[in-house]
Amino acid sequence: MTLPPVPDQKRRMLRGQGEKSQHRDDVCRLAPLSSRIMATISETREGHSVGDPLPPKCAVIRVHVAELRQLFNSIDPSPFRNRDLDPKAEDFIVGWAKDMPRDSPLGLVVELDRPAGLPDEAAVLRGAIHEFFNQRALAFRRRLRELLRVGRTSLAIGLIALAAAIALGDFLASVMKSSPIGDIFRESLTIGGWVSMWRPLEIFLYDWWPIRNEARLSDRLAAMPVRIRYMDAAPPETWRSDWPVEGESKGRVSTTLSQTD
Protein backbone atom coordinates (compact mmCIF):
# COMPACT_ATOMS: atom_id res chain seq x y z
CA MET A 1 0.00 0.00 0.00
CA THR A 2 1.46 3.33 -1.02
CA LEU A 3 1.27 6.22 1.47
CA PRO A 4 -0.06 9.50 0.18
CA PRO A 5 2.59 12.18 -0.29
CA VAL A 6 3.04 14.64 2.58
CA PRO A 7 2.25 18.22 1.56
CA ASP A 8 5.13 20.69 1.64
CA GLN A 9 3.39 22.90 4.19
CA LYS A 10 2.88 20.00 6.60
CA ARG A 11 6.51 18.89 6.08
CA ARG A 12 7.74 22.36 7.02
CA MET A 13 5.53 22.34 10.15
CA LEU A 14 6.97 18.99 11.27
CA ARG A 15 10.52 20.21 10.64
CA GLY A 16 9.83 23.39 12.67
CA GLN A 17 8.47 21.40 15.61
CA GLY A 18 11.58 19.20 15.58
CA GLU A 19 13.86 22.23 15.57
CA LYS A 20 11.96 23.78 18.50
CA SER A 21 12.23 20.54 20.49
CA GLN A 22 16.00 20.40 19.80
CA HIS A 23 16.34 24.05 20.86
CA ARG A 24 14.56 23.36 24.17
CA ASP A 25 16.88 20.42 24.83
CA ASP A 26 19.91 22.61 24.13
CA VAL A 27 18.60 25.32 26.47
CA CYS A 28 18.01 22.76 29.25
CA ARG A 29 21.57 21.46 28.87
CA LEU A 30 23.06 24.94 28.80
CA ALA A 31 21.10 26.32 31.81
CA PRO A 32 23.24 24.66 34.53
CA LEU A 33 26.40 25.68 32.66
CA SER A 34 25.16 29.27 32.42
CA SER A 35 24.38 29.31 36.15
CA ARG A 36 27.86 28.06 36.96
CA ILE A 37 29.42 30.67 34.69
CA MET A 38 27.39 33.50 36.30
CA ALA A 39 28.28 32.27 39.79
CA THR A 40 31.95 32.18 38.84
CA ILE A 41 31.77 35.70 37.38
CA SER A 42 29.98 36.98 40.51
CA GLU A 43 32.51 35.32 42.81
CA THR A 44 35.40 36.74 40.83
CA ARG A 45 33.87 40.21 40.85
CA GLU A 46 33.19 40.16 44.62
CA GLY A 47 36.46 38.41 45.52
CA HIS A 48 36.88 35.63 48.06
CA SER A 49 36.88 35.76 51.84
CA VAL A 50 38.90 34.08 54.58
CA GLY A 51 38.75 34.08 58.36
CA ASP A 52 36.24 33.11 61.03
CA PRO A 53 32.82 31.76 60.03
CA LEU A 54 29.97 34.12 60.80
CA PRO A 55 27.29 32.64 63.07
CA PRO A 56 23.63 32.68 61.98
CA LYS A 57 21.68 35.85 62.72
CA CYS A 58 24.95 37.68 63.16
CA ALA A 59 24.93 41.49 63.08
CA VAL A 60 27.68 42.15 60.56
CA ILE A 61 29.84 45.28 60.69
CA ARG A 62 31.39 46.00 57.28
CA VAL A 63 34.54 48.10 56.86
CA HIS A 64 36.00 48.93 53.44
CA VAL A 65 39.69 49.84 53.22
CA ALA A 66 42.31 49.82 50.51
CA GLU A 67 44.97 48.38 52.83
CA LEU A 68 44.88 46.77 56.27
CA ARG A 69 47.27 49.34 57.72
CA GLN A 70 44.54 51.97 57.32
CA LEU A 71 42.76 50.27 60.24
CA PHE A 72 45.66 50.97 62.64
CA ASN A 73 47.11 54.08 64.24
CA SER A 74 50.18 55.01 62.22
CA ILE A 75 51.84 56.96 65.07
CA ASP A 76 51.50 54.17 67.64
CA PRO A 77 55.03 52.92 68.46
CA SER A 78 53.76 49.58 69.81
CA PRO A 79 54.58 46.30 68.02
CA PHE A 80 52.35 45.83 65.02
CA ARG A 81 50.31 43.03 66.65
CA ASN A 82 49.54 45.26 69.67
CA ARG A 83 48.97 48.49 67.78
CA ASP A 84 45.86 50.55 68.50
CA LEU A 85 43.15 50.92 65.92
CA ASP A 86 42.94 54.19 64.06
CA PRO A 87 40.55 56.51 65.95
CA LYS A 88 38.30 56.84 62.91
CA ALA A 89 38.15 53.07 62.44
CA GLU A 90 37.44 52.59 66.15
CA ASP A 91 34.65 55.18 66.13
CA PHE A 92 33.14 53.60 63.01
CA ILE A 93 33.16 50.05 64.41
CA VAL A 94 31.94 51.08 67.88
CA GLY A 95 29.25 53.37 66.46
CA TRP A 96 27.95 50.63 64.16
CA ALA A 97 27.98 48.12 67.03
CA LYS A 98 25.91 50.47 69.21
CA ASP A 99 23.20 50.52 66.55
CA MET A 100 22.93 46.72 66.59
CA PRO A 101 20.59 44.82 68.93
CA ARG A 102 22.28 44.07 72.24
CA ASP A 103 21.33 40.39 72.23
CA SER A 104 22.65 39.62 68.72
CA PRO A 105 26.20 38.37 68.12
CA LEU A 106 28.53 40.71 66.28
CA GLY A 107 30.79 39.98 63.31
CA LEU A 108 33.32 42.08 61.40
CA VAL A 109 33.90 41.83 57.65
CA VAL A 110 36.82 43.87 56.30
CA GLU A 111 36.40 44.47 52.57
CA LEU A 112 39.96 44.83 51.29
CA ASP A 113 40.81 46.23 47.88
CA ARG A 114 44.15 44.47 47.55
CA PRO A 115 44.60 40.74 46.82
CA ALA A 116 45.39 38.16 49.49
CA GLY A 117 48.80 38.26 51.10
CA LEU A 118 50.10 36.10 53.94
CA PRO A 119 48.05 32.94 54.55
CA ASP A 120 47.53 33.79 58.24
CA GLU A 121 46.78 37.50 57.92
CA ALA A 122 43.09 36.96 58.75
CA ALA A 123 44.10 35.29 62.03
CA VAL A 124 46.66 38.03 62.74
CA LEU A 125 44.04 40.72 62.07
CA ARG A 126 41.54 38.97 64.35
CA GLY A 127 44.13 38.74 67.13
CA ALA A 128 45.05 42.42 66.81
CA ILE A 129 41.41 43.57 66.84
CA HIS A 130 40.50 41.30 69.76
CA GLU A 131 43.53 42.50 71.73
CA PHE A 132 42.62 46.13 71.11
CA PHE A 133 39.03 45.73 72.33
CA ASN A 134 40.17 43.62 75.29
CA GLN A 135 42.43 46.48 76.33
CA ARG A 136 39.58 48.91 75.70
CA ALA A 137 37.31 46.91 78.02
CA LEU A 138 40.00 46.84 80.71
CA ALA A 139 40.52 50.60 80.36
CA PHE A 140 36.81 51.29 80.84
CA ARG A 141 36.67 49.01 83.87
CA ARG A 142 39.66 50.79 85.40
CA ARG A 143 37.89 54.06 84.70
CA LEU A 144 34.73 52.73 86.36
CA ARG A 145 36.62 51.61 89.46
CA GLU A 146 38.33 55.00 89.71
CA LEU A 147 35.00 56.77 89.29
CA LEU A 148 33.36 54.69 92.03
CA ARG A 149 36.34 55.34 94.31
CA VAL A 150 35.95 59.08 93.73
CA GLY A 151 32.21 58.69 94.33
CA ARG A 152 32.73 57.01 97.68
CA THR A 153 35.21 59.67 98.76
CA SER A 154 32.90 62.43 97.55
CA LEU A 155 29.97 60.83 99.38
CA ALA A 156 31.88 60.76 102.66
CA ILE A 157 32.94 64.39 102.25
CA GLY A 158 29.44 65.42 101.24
CA LEU A 159 27.80 63.72 104.21
CA ILE A 160 30.26 65.35 106.63
CA ALA A 161 29.71 68.75 104.98
CA LEU A 162 25.93 68.32 105.07
CA ALA A 163 25.91 67.30 108.74
CA ALA A 164 28.23 70.18 109.68
CA ALA A 165 26.13 72.69 107.73
CA ILE A 166 22.87 71.54 109.36
CA ALA A 167 24.43 71.55 112.84
CA LEU A 168 25.97 74.99 112.34
CA GLY A 169 22.72 76.37 110.94
CA ASP A 170 20.72 75.09 113.89
CA PHE A 171 23.29 76.54 116.30
CA LEU A 172 23.17 79.97 114.68
CA ALA A 173 19.38 79.89 114.56
CA SER A 174 19.22 79.10 118.30
CA VAL A 175 21.71 81.88 119.13
CA MET A 176 19.79 84.44 117.06
CA LYS A 177 16.28 83.50 118.09
CA SER A 178 15.08 87.08 118.14
CA SER A 179 16.45 87.90 114.68
CA PRO A 180 15.38 86.56 111.30
CA ILE A 181 19.06 86.52 110.28
CA GLY A 182 19.44 83.26 112.21
CA ASP A 183 16.84 81.57 110.02
CA ILE A 184 18.56 82.95 106.90
CA PHE A 185 21.90 81.52 108.02
CA ARG A 186 20.32 78.16 108.79
CA GLU A 187 18.58 77.88 105.43
CA SER A 188 21.70 79.02 103.56
CA LEU A 189 23.92 76.49 105.29
CA THR A 190 21.39 73.70 104.70
CA ILE A 191 21.29 74.52 100.98
CA GLY A 192 25.10 74.61 100.88
CA GLY A 193 25.27 71.23 102.60
CA TRP A 194 22.99 69.65 100.01
CA VAL A 195 25.00 71.25 97.20
CA SER A 196 28.06 69.42 98.54
CA MET A 197 26.16 66.17 97.86
CA TRP A 198 25.72 67.01 94.17
CA ARG A 199 28.90 65.28 92.93
CA PRO A 200 28.44 61.88 94.66
CA LEU A 201 24.78 61.80 93.63
CA GLU A 202 25.76 62.53 90.02
CA ILE A 203 28.32 59.69 90.07
CA PHE A 204 26.06 57.05 91.62
CA LEU A 205 22.95 58.02 89.67
CA TYR A 206 24.21 58.91 86.17
CA ASP A 207 27.95 58.62 85.49
CA TRP A 208 28.73 54.96 86.17
CA TRP A 209 26.35 53.05 83.89
CA PRO A 210 27.50 54.53 80.51
CA ILE A 211 31.05 53.43 81.36
CA ARG A 212 29.84 49.94 82.26
CA ASN A 213 27.94 49.74 78.96
CA GLU A 214 31.10 50.69 77.05
CA ALA A 215 33.03 47.94 78.82
CA ARG A 216 30.36 45.37 77.96
CA LEU A 217 30.29 46.51 74.33
CA SER A 218 34.08 46.16 74.18
CA ASP A 219 33.74 42.60 75.49
CA ARG A 220 31.34 41.79 72.66
CA LEU A 221 33.67 43.34 70.09
CA ALA A 222 36.63 41.42 71.55
CA ALA A 223 34.81 38.13 70.94
CA MET A 224 33.39 38.78 67.46
CA PRO A 225 34.52 36.73 64.44
CA VAL A 226 36.61 38.58 61.85
CA ARG A 227 36.71 37.89 58.11
CA ILE A 228 38.58 39.50 55.25
CA ARG A 229 36.93 39.80 51.84
CA TYR A 230 39.43 40.41 49.08
CA MET A 231 38.05 42.59 46.30
CA ASP A 232 41.19 42.15 44.11
CA ALA A 233 41.00 45.77 42.94
CA ALA A 234 44.71 46.53 43.42
CA PRO A 235 47.93 45.18 41.84
CA PRO A 236 48.90 41.64 42.94
CA GLU A 237 52.04 42.68 44.86
CA THR A 238 50.35 45.37 46.97
CA TRP A 239 50.25 43.11 50.01
CA ARG A 240 54.06 43.24 50.35
CA SER A 241 53.91 46.87 51.51
CA ASP A 242 50.84 46.44 53.69
CA TRP A 243 50.22 45.34 57.27
CA PRO A 244 51.22 42.85 58.69
CA VAL A 245 54.20 42.36 56.36
CA GLU A 246 55.18 46.02 56.71
CA GLY A 247 54.91 45.78 60.50
CA GLU A 248 57.09 42.68 60.63
CA SER A 249 59.74 44.36 58.46
CA LYS A 250 59.83 47.46 60.68
CA GLY A 251 59.98 45.27 63.77
CA ARG A 252 63.00 43.39 62.44
CA VAL A 253 64.72 46.65 61.52
CA SER A 254 64.09 48.11 65.00
CA THR A 255 65.39 44.93 66.65
CA THR A 256 68.53 44.99 64.50
CA LEU A 257 69.20 48.66 65.32
CA SER A 258 68.72 48.10 69.05
CA GLN A 259 71.11 45.14 68.99
CA THR A 260 73.67 47.18 67.07
CA ASP A 261 73.51 49.99 69.61
Short mmCIF file of the C-alpha atoms (twelve columns), coordinates in Angstrom:
data_MODEL
# 
_entry.id   MODEL 
# 
loop_
_atom_site.group_PDB 
_atom_site.id 
_atom_site.type_symbol 
_atom_site.label_atom_id 
_atom_site.label_alt_id 
_atom_site.label_comp_id 
_atom_site.label_asym_id 
_atom_site.label_seq_id 
_atom_site.Cartn_x 
_atom_site.Cartn_y 
_atom_site.Cartn_z 
_atom_site.pdbx_PDB_model_num 
ATOM 1   C CA . MET A 1   0.000  0.000  0.000   1 
ATOM 2   C CA . THR A 2   1.459  3.327  -1.016  1 
ATOM 3   C CA . LEU A 3   1.270  6.223  1.472   1 
ATOM 4   C CA . PRO A 4   -0.058 9.497  0.181   1 
ATOM 5   C CA . PRO A 5   2.590  12.178 -0.288  1 
ATOM 6   C CA . VAL A 6   3.036  14.644 2.580   1 
ATOM 7   C CA . PRO A 7   2.249  18.215 1.556   1 
ATOM 8   C CA . ASP A 8   5.127  20.689 1.645   1 
ATOM 9   C CA . GLN A 9   3.390  22.899 4.190   1 
ATOM 10  C CA . LYS A 10  2.885  19.998 6.596   1 
ATOM 11  C CA . ARG A 11  6.508  18.893 6.080   1 
ATOM 12  C CA . ARG A 12  7.738  22.362 7.016   1 
ATOM 13  C CA . MET A 13  5.535  22.337 10.153  1 
ATOM 14  C CA . LEU A 14  6.975  18.989 11.272  1 
ATOM 15  C CA . ARG A 15  10.518 20.205 10.643  1 
ATOM 16  C CA . GLY A 16  9.828  23.391 12.673  1 
ATOM 17  C CA . GLN A 17  8.470  21.396 15.606  1 
ATOM 18  C CA . GLY A 18  11.578 19.200 15.582  1 
ATOM 19  C CA . GLU A 19  13.860 22.234 15.574  1 
ATOM 20  C CA . LYS A 20  11.958 23.781 18.498  1 
ATOM 21  C CA . SER A 21  12.232 20.543 20.492  1 
ATOM 22  C CA . GLN A 22  15.999 20.396 19.799  1 
ATOM 23  C CA . HIS A 23  16.340 24.048 20.860  1 
ATOM 24  C CA . ARG A 24  14.557 23.361 24.170  1 
ATOM 25  C CA . ASP A 25  16.883 20.424 24.830  1 
ATOM 26  C CA . ASP A 26  19.911 22.606 24.129  1 
ATOM 27  C CA . VAL A 27  18.604 25.319 26.471  1 
ATOM 28  C CA . CYS A 28  18.014 22.765 29.248  1 
ATOM 29  C CA . ARG A 29  21.566 21.458 28.870  1 
ATOM 30  C CA . LEU A 30  23.062 24.943 28.802  1 
ATOM 31  C CA . ALA A 31  21.098 26.317 31.810  1 
ATOM 32  C CA . PRO A 32  23.241 24.663 34.531  1 
ATOM 33  C CA . LEU A 33  26.401 25.677 32.663  1 
ATOM 34  C CA . SER A 34  25.160 29.266 32.417  1 
ATOM 35  C CA . SER A 35  24.375 29.314 36.150  1 
ATOM 36  C CA . ARG A 36  27.861 28.061 36.956  1 
ATOM 37  C CA . ILE A 37  29.417 30.673 34.686  1 
ATOM 38  C CA . MET A 38  27.390 33.499 36.298  1 
ATOM 39  C CA . ALA A 39  28.279 32.267 39.788  1 
ATOM 40  C CA . THR A 40  31.954 32.184 38.837  1 
ATOM 41  C CA . ILE A 41  31.774 35.699 37.377  1 
ATOM 42  C CA . SER A 42  29.977 36.985 40.511  1 
ATOM 43  C CA . GLU A 43  32.513 35.317 42.808  1 
ATOM 44  C CA . THR A 44  35.403 36.743 40.833  1 
ATOM 45  C CA . ARG A 45  33.871 40.209 40.854  1 
ATOM 46  C CA . GLU A 46  33.193 40.158 44.620  1 
ATOM 47  C CA . GLY A 47  36.461 38.412 45.519  1 
ATOM 48  C CA . HIS A 48  36.876 35.626 48.060  1 
ATOM 49  C CA . SER A 49  36.877 35.763 51.841  1 
ATOM 50  C CA . VAL A 50  38.902 34.084 54.585  1 
ATOM 51  C CA . GLY A 51  38.746 34.083 58.359  1 
ATOM 52  C CA . ASP A 52  36.241 33.115 61.027  1 
ATOM 53  C CA . PRO A 53  32.825 31.759 60.029  1 
ATOM 54  C CA . LEU A 54  29.975 34.121 60.804  1 
ATOM 55  C CA . PRO A 55  27.294 32.636 63.070  1 
ATOM 56  C CA . PRO A 56  23.635 32.677 61.979  1 
ATOM 57  C CA . LYS A 57  21.676 35.846 62.724  1 
ATOM 58  C CA . CYS A 58  24.948 37.680 63.164  1 
ATOM 59  C CA . ALA A 59  24.926 41.491 63.083  1 
ATOM 60  C CA . VAL A 60  27.679 42.145 60.556  1 
ATOM 61  C CA . ILE A 61  29.838 45.277 60.692  1 
ATOM 62  C CA . ARG A 62  31.394 46.003 57.284  1 
ATOM 63  C CA . VAL A 63  34.536 48.098 56.855  1 
ATOM 64  C CA . HIS A 64  35.997 48.929 53.438  1 
ATOM 65  C CA . VAL A 65  39.686 49.835 53.221  1 
ATOM 66  C CA . ALA A 66  42.307 49.821 50.507  1 
ATOM 67  C CA . GLU A 67  44.974 48.378 52.825  1 
ATOM 68  C CA . LEU A 68  44.878 46.774 56.266  1 
ATOM 69  C CA . ARG A 69  47.270 49.339 57.715  1 
ATOM 70  C CA . GLN A 70  44.538 51.967 57.317  1 
ATOM 71  C CA . LEU A 71  42.763 50.274 60.240  1 
ATOM 72  C CA . PHE A 72  45.657 50.968 62.643  1 
ATOM 73  C CA . ASN A 73  47.108 54.081 64.238  1 
ATOM 74  C CA . SER A 74  50.184 55.005 62.221  1 
ATOM 75  C CA . ILE A 75  51.838 56.961 65.071  1 
ATOM 76  C CA . ASP A 76  51.498 54.175 67.643  1 
ATOM 77  C CA . PRO A 77  55.029 52.923 68.460  1 
ATOM 78  C CA . SER A 78  53.764 49.582 69.810  1 
ATOM 79  C CA . PRO A 79  54.579 46.302 68.021  1 
ATOM 80  C CA . PHE A 80  52.348 45.827 65.020  1 
ATOM 81  C CA . ARG A 81  50.313 43.031 66.646  1 
ATOM 82  C CA . ASN A 82  49.539 45.261 69.665  1 
ATOM 83  C CA . ARG A 83  48.974 48.492 67.782  1 
ATOM 84  C CA . ASP A 84  45.863 50.551 68.496  1 
ATOM 85  C CA . LEU A 85  43.151 50.920 65.916  1 
ATOM 86  C CA . ASP A 86  42.942 54.185 64.062  1 
ATOM 87  C CA . PRO A 87  40.551 56.508 65.955  1 
ATOM 88  C CA . LYS A 88  38.298 56.840 62.912  1 
ATOM 89  C CA . ALA A 89  38.149 53.068 62.443  1 
ATOM 90  C CA . GLU A 90  37.443 52.592 66.149  1 
ATOM 91  C CA . ASP A 91  34.645 55.178 66.127  1 
ATOM 92  C CA . PHE A 92  33.136 53.598 63.011  1 
ATOM 93  C CA . ILE A 93  33.157 50.048 64.408  1 
ATOM 94  C CA . VAL A 94  31.940 51.076 67.876  1 
ATOM 95  C CA . GLY A 95  29.249 53.372 66.456  1 
ATOM 96  C CA . TRP A 96  27.946 50.633 64.163  1 
ATOM 97  C CA . ALA A 97  27.976 48.124 67.030  1 
ATOM 98  C CA . LYS A 98  25.913 50.473 69.208  1 
ATOM 99  C CA . ASP A 99  23.202 50.523 66.546  1 
ATOM 100 C CA . MET A 100 22.931 46.722 66.586  1 
ATOM 101 C CA . PRO A 101 20.590 44.815 68.930  1 
ATOM 102 C CA . ARG A 102 22.278 44.075 72.243  1 
ATOM 103 C CA . ASP A 103 21.327 40.395 72.230  1 
ATOM 104 C CA . SER A 104 22.646 39.620 68.717  1 
ATOM 105 C CA . PRO A 105 26.203 38.366 68.116  1 
ATOM 106 C CA . LEU A 106 28.530 40.711 66.281  1 
ATOM 107 C CA . GLY A 107 30.790 39.985 63.312  1 
ATOM 108 C CA . LEU A 108 33.323 42.084 61.400  1 
ATOM 109 C CA . VAL A 109 33.900 41.832 57.649  1 
ATOM 110 C CA . VAL A 110 36.822 43.866 56.297  1 
ATOM 111 C CA . GLU A 111 36.404 44.469 52.567  1 
ATOM 112 C CA . LEU A 112 39.964 44.829 51.291  1 
ATOM 113 C CA . ASP A 113 40.806 46.230 47.879  1 
ATOM 114 C CA . ARG A 114 44.149 44.471 47.554  1 
ATOM 115 C CA . PRO A 115 44.595 40.735 46.820  1 
ATOM 116 C CA . ALA A 116 45.387 38.159 49.492  1 
ATOM 117 C CA . GLY A 117 48.805 38.261 51.103  1 
ATOM 118 C CA . LEU A 118 50.100 36.100 53.944  1 
ATOM 119 C CA . PRO A 119 48.049 32.938 54.552  1 
ATOM 120 C CA . ASP A 120 47.530 33.785 58.237  1 
ATOM 121 C CA . GLU A 121 46.781 37.495 57.919  1 
ATOM 122 C CA . ALA A 122 43.094 36.964 58.751  1 
ATOM 123 C CA . ALA A 123 44.096 35.288 62.033  1 
ATOM 124 C CA . VAL A 124 46.656 38.029 62.740  1 
ATOM 125 C CA . LEU A 125 44.040 40.718 62.074  1 
ATOM 126 C CA . ARG A 126 41.538 38.970 64.348  1 
ATOM 127 C CA . GLY A 127 44.132 38.742 67.131  1 
ATOM 128 C CA . ALA A 128 45.047 42.425 66.810  1 
ATOM 129 C CA . ILE A 129 41.407 43.566 66.837  1 
ATOM 130 C CA . HIS A 130 40.497 41.305 69.760  1 
ATOM 131 C CA . GLU A 131 43.526 42.498 71.732  1 
ATOM 132 C CA . PHE A 132 42.615 46.133 71.111  1 
ATOM 133 C CA . PHE A 133 39.031 45.726 72.329  1 
ATOM 134 C CA . ASN A 134 40.165 43.621 75.292  1 
ATOM 135 C CA . GLN A 135 42.427 46.478 76.333  1 
ATOM 136 C CA . ARG A 136 39.579 48.909 75.703  1 
ATOM 137 C CA . ALA A 137 37.306 46.911 78.020  1 
ATOM 138 C CA . LEU A 138 40.004 46.838 80.710  1 
ATOM 139 C CA . ALA A 139 40.524 50.596 80.356  1 
ATOM 140 C CA . PHE A 140 36.806 51.286 80.838  1 
ATOM 141 C CA . ARG A 141 36.670 49.006 83.873  1 
ATOM 142 C CA . ARG A 142 39.660 50.794 85.402  1 
ATOM 143 C CA . ARG A 143 37.894 54.056 84.702  1 
ATOM 144 C CA . LEU A 144 34.728 52.728 86.361  1 
ATOM 145 C CA . ARG A 145 36.617 51.605 89.462  1 
ATOM 146 C CA . GLU A 146 38.332 54.996 89.709  1 
ATOM 147 C CA . LEU A 147 35.000 56.767 89.287  1 
ATOM 148 C CA . LEU A 148 33.364 54.691 92.029  1 
ATOM 149 C CA . ARG A 149 36.339 55.340 94.311  1 
ATOM 150 C CA . VAL A 150 35.955 59.077 93.729  1 
ATOM 151 C CA . GLY A 151 32.213 58.691 94.329  1 
ATOM 152 C CA . ARG A 152 32.726 57.009 97.683  1 
ATOM 153 C CA . THR A 153 35.209 59.672 98.763  1 
ATOM 154 C CA . SER A 154 32.901 62.427 97.554  1 
ATOM 155 C CA . LEU A 155 29.971 60.832 99.377  1 
ATOM 156 C CA . ALA A 156 31.881 60.757 102.659 1 
ATOM 157 C CA . ILE A 157 32.944 64.385 102.247 1 
ATOM 158 C CA . GLY A 158 29.437 65.423 101.242 1 
ATOM 159 C CA . LEU A 159 27.801 63.719 104.206 1 
ATOM 160 C CA . ILE A 160 30.257 65.354 106.625 1 
ATOM 161 C CA . ALA A 161 29.706 68.746 104.982 1 
ATOM 162 C CA . LEU A 162 25.928 68.319 105.067 1 
ATOM 163 C CA . ALA A 163 25.912 67.296 108.739 1 
ATOM 164 C CA . ALA A 164 28.234 70.179 109.677 1 
ATOM 165 C CA . ALA A 165 26.127 72.690 107.726 1 
ATOM 166 C CA . ILE A 166 22.871 71.538 109.362 1 
ATOM 167 C CA . ALA A 167 24.433 71.552 112.842 1 
ATOM 168 C CA . LEU A 168 25.970 74.989 112.341 1 
ATOM 169 C CA . GLY A 169 22.716 76.370 110.940 1 
ATOM 170 C CA . ASP A 170 20.722 75.095 113.894 1 
ATOM 171 C CA . PHE A 171 23.287 76.536 116.304 1 
ATOM 172 C CA . LEU A 172 23.174 79.972 114.677 1 
ATOM 173 C CA . ALA A 173 19.382 79.893 114.560 1 
ATOM 174 C CA . SER A 174 19.215 79.097 118.305 1 
ATOM 175 C CA . VAL A 175 21.709 81.878 119.129 1 
ATOM 176 C CA . MET A 176 19.792 84.438 117.061 1 
ATOM 177 C CA . LYS A 177 16.276 83.500 118.095 1 
ATOM 178 C CA . SER A 178 15.075 87.076 118.138 1 
ATOM 179 C CA . SER A 179 16.454 87.899 114.680 1 
ATOM 180 C CA . PRO A 180 15.383 86.557 111.295 1 
ATOM 181 C CA . ILE A 181 19.057 86.522 110.285 1 
ATOM 182 C CA . GLY A 182 19.444 83.260 112.212 1 
ATOM 183 C CA . ASP A 183 16.844 81.570 110.016 1 
ATOM 184 C CA . ILE A 184 18.560 82.953 106.897 1 
ATOM 185 C CA . PHE A 185 21.900 81.515 108.023 1 
ATOM 186 C CA . ARG A 186 20.317 78.158 108.794 1 
ATOM 187 C CA . GLU A 187 18.580 77.881 105.432 1 
ATOM 188 C CA . SER A 188 21.698 79.018 103.557 1 
ATOM 189 C CA . LEU A 189 23.915 76.492 105.295 1 
ATOM 190 C CA . THR A 190 21.386 73.702 104.696 1 
ATOM 191 C CA . ILE A 191 21.288 74.521 100.985 1 
ATOM 192 C CA . GLY A 192 25.100 74.614 100.877 1 
ATOM 193 C CA . GLY A 193 25.266 71.226 102.596 1 
ATOM 194 C CA . TRP A 194 22.989 69.651 100.010 1 
ATOM 195 C CA . VAL A 195 24.997 71.251 97.196  1 
ATOM 196 C CA . SER A 196 28.061 69.420 98.537  1 
ATOM 197 C CA . MET A 197 26.161 66.167 97.862  1 
ATOM 198 C CA . TRP A 198 25.722 67.005 94.166  1 
ATOM 199 C CA . ARG A 199 28.902 65.279 92.928  1 
ATOM 200 C CA . PRO A 200 28.437 61.877 94.658  1 
ATOM 201 C CA . LEU A 201 24.780 61.803 93.628  1 
ATOM 202 C CA . GLU A 202 25.760 62.528 90.021  1 
ATOM 203 C CA . ILE A 203 28.317 59.695 90.069  1 
ATOM 204 C CA . PHE A 204 26.063 57.051 91.617  1 
ATOM 205 C CA . LEU A 205 22.947 58.021 89.666  1 
ATOM 206 C CA . TYR A 206 24.210 58.910 86.173  1 
ATOM 207 C CA . ASP A 207 27.947 58.616 85.493  1 
ATOM 208 C CA . TRP A 208 28.732 54.963 86.168  1 
ATOM 209 C CA . TRP A 209 26.354 53.051 83.890  1 
ATOM 210 C CA . PRO A 210 27.496 54.528 80.514  1 
ATOM 211 C CA . ILE A 211 31.047 53.431 81.365  1 
ATOM 212 C CA . ARG A 212 29.837 49.939 82.265  1 
ATOM 213 C CA . ASN A 213 27.939 49.744 78.955  1 
ATOM 214 C CA . GLU A 214 31.101 50.693 77.046  1 
ATOM 215 C CA . ALA A 215 33.032 47.936 78.821  1 
ATOM 216 C CA . ARG A 216 30.360 45.372 77.957  1 
ATOM 217 C CA . LEU A 217 30.293 46.505 74.335  1 
ATOM 218 C CA . SER A 218 34.075 46.160 74.178  1 
ATOM 219 C CA . ASP A 219 33.740 42.597 75.494  1 
ATOM 220 C CA . ARG A 220 31.341 41.793 72.661  1 
ATOM 221 C CA . LEU A 221 33.675 43.340 70.088  1 
ATOM 222 C CA . ALA A 222 36.632 41.424 71.550  1 
ATOM 223 C CA . ALA A 223 34.814 38.133 70.942  1 
ATOM 224 C CA . MET A 224 33.391 38.784 67.461  1 
ATOM 225 C CA . PRO A 225 34.525 36.729 64.436  1 
ATOM 226 C CA . VAL A 226 36.610 38.580 61.854  1 
ATOM 227 C CA . ARG A 227 36.711 37.888 58.114  1 
ATOM 228 C CA . ILE A 228 38.575 39.499 55.247  1 
ATOM 229 C CA . ARG A 229 36.926 39.796 51.840  1 
ATOM 230 C CA . TYR A 230 39.431 40.410 49.081  1 
ATOM 231 C CA . MET A 231 38.049 42.588 46.301  1 
ATOM 232 C CA . ASP A 232 41.187 42.153 44.108  1 
ATOM 233 C CA . ALA A 233 40.997 45.770 42.937  1 
ATOM 234 C CA . ALA A 234 44.711 46.527 43.422  1 
ATOM 235 C CA . PRO A 235 47.932 45.184 41.843  1 
ATOM 236 C CA . PRO A 236 48.902 41.643 42.943  1 
ATOM 237 C CA . GLU A 237 52.039 42.680 44.857  1 
ATOM 238 C CA . THR A 238 50.355 45.372 46.966  1 
ATOM 239 C CA . TRP A 239 50.248 43.106 50.012  1 
ATOM 240 C CA . ARG A 240 54.057 43.236 50.348  1 
ATOM 241 C CA . SER A 241 53.913 46.869 51.506  1 
ATOM 242 C CA . ASP A 242 50.836 46.437 53.691  1 
ATOM 243 C CA . TRP A 243 50.222 45.340 57.274  1 
ATOM 244 C CA . PRO A 244 51.217 42.849 58.695  1 
ATOM 245 C CA . VAL A 245 54.196 42.363 56.355  1 
ATOM 246 C CA . GLU A 246 55.180 46.017 56.705  1 
ATOM 247 C CA . GLY A 247 54.908 45.778 60.503  1 
ATOM 248 C CA . GLU A 248 57.091 42.679 60.631  1 
ATOM 249 C CA . SER A 249 59.735 44.365 58.463  1 
ATOM 250 C CA . LYS A 250 59.826 47.462 60.681  1 
ATOM 251 C CA . GLY A 251 59.983 45.275 63.771  1 
ATOM 252 C CA . ARG A 252 62.997 43.388 62.438  1 
ATOM 253 C CA . VAL A 253 64.718 46.653 61.519  1 
ATOM 254 C CA . SER A 254 64.086 48.106 65.003  1 
ATOM 255 C CA . THR A 255 65.394 44.927 66.649  1 
ATOM 256 C CA . THR A 256 68.532 44.992 64.503  1 
ATOM 257 C CA . LEU A 257 69.198 48.655 65.318  1 
ATOM 258 C CA . SER A 258 68.722 48.099 69.055  1 
ATOM 259 C CA . GLN A 259 71.109 45.138 68.990  1 
ATOM 260 C CA . THR A 260 73.672 47.176 67.069  1 
ATOM 261 C CA . ASP A 261 73.510 49.988 69.615  1 
# 
